[in-house]
Amino acid sequence: MNVETPDDVGAYPRLSDAQVATLAVGGTRRAVRAGERLVRAGAPSDEFFVIVSGTVAIVDDAGRVLRVHGPGRFLGELGLLEGQVAFYNARMIEDGEVLVVPVRRIRTLVEHDPMLSDLILRTYLIRRCRLLDMVAGFRIIGSRYSPDTRRLREFAVRNRLPHDWIDLERDSRAERLLRDLGVAVEDTPVVIWGGERVLRNPTNAELGSLVGLPVPDTAREVCDLIVVGSGPAGLAAAVYGASDGLATSVLEAIAAGGQAGTSSCIENYLGFPAGVSGTELAERAVIQAGKFGARLLVSAEVVELAAADGYHLLRLAGGSALLGRTVVLATGARYRRLAVTGIERFEGTGVYYAATHQEASMCGTDPVAIVGGGNSAGQATVFLAGRVEHVHLLIRGGDLGKSMSRYLVERIEQHPRVTVHHNTEVRQVAGDNELDAIVVENNHTAERETLTVRALFVFIGAMPCSTWLPDSVALDSHGFVRTGPDAVYPAEGQRDSGRRPLPLETSKPGVFAVGDVRSGSVKRVASAVGEGAMVVRHIHEYLERS
């Protein structure tokens, strides 16, 4: 007997009669038969289903029933709003009736009905989280020691794509699956969907295309505004630019969220007293930007900023290019690597630069070490301390509160499973195929100690993502982009050399910089969002002058 799945965490709410009536304005009712498939995994869908009568089963590829929904409930998850293919199958268990609403109508409701849109969005976010915890979507088969396997897994994890990783080194299923597919071990990693579609060592763009993520094409486009990077600053610029009527495109090399997207919980961001994960903040911003018409392209690595036909030309690694009247550089910064011999061989398998649920699942419950004294390290410490046996927090100085918010310091100092090692630095990493221990040294006494840990998380300051910019705009001595009074236009060949740069404008007129990549910026999510919003006003001023 198929009993309806209870709604224990808000993932399966029931719509009120008034909400169904609102949706019915733009939808049609349709009779459906038992066994009829409403949603097929791996296929795109542009229909939002509300169950009027009858029951619907969510099933996996093997036909096992995962969930059952009855009248008043609706289908779908986050990918439906973002244009991705479905990561689940849905079929009728018994005869009934459904209300079918075009997804474009749902996107319109997001603008005009905040209560209904918030219910749908919150539900979809929870469902995507649940899908990530299940064996759903595509499979990645590859060795944990393969750089390409780590690349594909990072792309899937950072974009929150439901998938299953089958490790060649540990999973007994791997060789059998490869043999059944006729794939040699040397051809791995491979991506498989449904046992039929096989991609041998695909690029990130190819994997993105498989699941329906928007990726660059070869056509050259012209935009009013091109935003490079989709962290909080870039997404804010996209939201405010698109809402002001600017034709806006966002170019992102890996996934939306930036450095903030690697945070498990941001508790000091205005309006979220209970905290918000970096990925949820990014997903909400992506949907919001799309609502206003901004387009986000992933796997869009910019390699050059030049000029062509009176526009700014952005060339991408894949060969395509975009032209823009204005450009916002929001490429952010990345955490520095530790200068420890041999550490690179553990990256992705024991050494991490993010602390999300994915990294936590790799650690199990074994002790871990965290290096860093800022808020990111503090957030990771609190998050991981709730999951692992013990956390060793290593800081170079003697004062934890020097660069960490007080609320995090208090939690860390009071947590029974956290030990703070002051004046401590990592000197060695040990292990054969996996990290087994680290050797640390007190930088005051030179005393060394071996800590048995299975993972090392590194949050030790930021390096700007600006290596492709030195010949384009002025940078400071650390590689951050100069703006405003600190940026000086070249004297020759510049049309606007007679005026001073606007506050967030670089040394190249019409090119702006916001967020962590900007010299002198405050490294906080709130300030990044503020700069992203403020830069749009400068863009209008620039366009008016031009």
C-alpha positions, 0 to 999 in steps of 0.5 A, a space after each residue: 500500500 502506497 502511503 503518502 510520505 509525511 511532511 517532517 521538515 517542510 519538504 512536502 507542504 500542501 497548498 491551500 485552496 486559495 493558492 491552488 486557485 492562484 496557480 490555476 489562473 495560468 494553468 490547465 487541468 489534465 486527467 492522468 492515468 495510473 502508470 503515466 509518467 509526469 517527470 523523467 529523470 535526465 530530461 528537461 521539464 518546463 511544467 509545474 505539477 499540482 496534484 488535484 486528485 490521485 497519488 504520485 510516486 517519486 521513483 529512482 532508476 531502479 523503480 523503487 518508490 522513494 516518496 508518495 504525494 497526494 492531493 494538494 501537493 506539488 512536484 519539482 525541486 530547485 532545478 525546475 526553476 533554474 532550467 536544469 534537467 530533472 533528477 528524479 522520476 514521477 509517475 501516477 500510482 492511480 488515476 487522477 487529475 493534475 494542474 499543469 502550470 508553465 514554469 514561466 508562470 511560476 517565475 512570474 508569481 515569484 515577482 508578484 506573490 511573495 508568500 506563494 513564491 517563498 513557500 515554493 522556493 523554500 520547499 525546493 531548497 529543502 528538496 535539493 538538499 535531500 536529493 544531494 543526500 540520496 543516490 540520484 542524478 548522474 554517476 562519476 566513476 574515477 580515482 580519488 587521486 585523479 585531478 580530473 576526478 577531483 575537478 568534476 566532483 568539485 564542479 558537481 558539489 559546488 553547483 549542488 548537482 545530485 550525483 554519486 561518486 564511485 571511487 575506483 580505489 575503494 568501491 567494488 562496483 567500479 570495475 564491474 560498471 566500467 566493464 559493463 559499459 565497455 570503458 577502460 580504466 585509463 579512460 576514467 573519469 567518466 560520467 554516466 547517466 541512466 546507464 546509457 549516456 557516457 561522457 569520457 573525462 568531460 570538460 566542466 562545460 560538457 557536464 554542465 550541458 548534460 544537466 541543463 546548466 547554461 554554458 557559453 556558446 560560440 556566438 558573440 554577444 553584446 551586453 550592457 553589463 557583463 559581470 565576471 564572477 558570481 560571489 555575493 558582490 557579482 550576484 548583487 551587481 547582476 540583480 541590481 543591474 538587471 532590475 534597472 533594465 540593463 542587459 546583464 550576463 554573469 560569467 562564472 568559472 565554476 559555480 555561483 557563491 564564490 568564497 562565501 559559497 564554501 561557508 556552512 553557515 553565515 550568522 552575521 549577515 543582516 536579515 538572517 538571525 539564524 544564519 544562512 549557508 553560503 550555498 542557499 544565499 547564492 541559490 536565492 540570489 541566482 533565482 532573483 537575478 534570473 527573475 529580472 532577466 540576468 543570465 548566469 553562464 557557468 564554466 565560463 572562465 575569462 582569460 582576457 579583457 580587451 577592446 573591440 569595436 568600441 566595446 569591452 571584449 571578454 575572451 573565454 577559455 573555450 573560445 567564445 567571447 562576449 562584448 559589453 558596454 561595461 564590465 564589473 570584475 567580481 572574481 573574488 579571492 581564493 585561500 592560499 595554499 600552505 607552504 608544506 612539502 608534499 601537501 598537494 598530493 592530499 588536496 581533495 582527499 584529505 586537504 580541503 579549502 572549503 567546509 561544506 556538507 560534502 567535505 564533512 561527509 569525506 571526513 566521517 567522524 575522525 579528528 580534523 585540523 583547521 588552519 586559520 584565524 578568520 571568520 571562515 575558519 571559525 565557521 568551519 570549526 563550529 560546523 565540523 565540531 558538531 560532526 567529528 570527534 575532535 577539531 584542532 584549530 591552529 592559529 599563527 598568533 596568540 589572540 583568537 579574537 584578533 580577526 574573528 568575530 566575537 560570537 564565533 570566538 565564544 562558541 569555539 572556546 566553550 566547545 568541548 570538542 575543540 582545541 585551539 593551538 595558539 602560535 602554531 603552524 603546520 610543518 609536515 603532513 604524513 600518510 601514504 595514500 591518505 592523510 594520517 597526521 600532521 606535524 605542527 610547531 609552536 613558533 615561539 618555543 619551536 616545540 613540535 607535536 604530531 596530531 593524528 587527523 584525517 583531514 586538514 582544512 585551510 583558511 589562511 588569507 586570500 589571493 585575488 583571482 586576477 592573474 588574467 588582468 595585469 595588462 588590462 587594469 592597474 593592480 596593487 602590489 598584492 594583485 588586487 584591483 585598484 579603483 577610484 582615487 587609487 586608479 589612474 588612467 593611462 595618458 595615451 589612447 584613453 578617451 576618458 583620460 581627462 576625468 578621475 575614475 568613479 569610486 568603484 571604477 578601475 584604470 580602464 574606463 567602463 570597467 569596475 571592480 567590487 568585492 574581495 578582488 578590489 584593493 582596499 575592500 572589506 572582506 565581508 559578505 555584507 560589504 560585498 553585496 553593498 558594493 555590488 549594488 552601489 556599482 550599478 549607480 556608477 555604471 549608469 553615471 558612466 553610460 550617461 557620460 558616454 
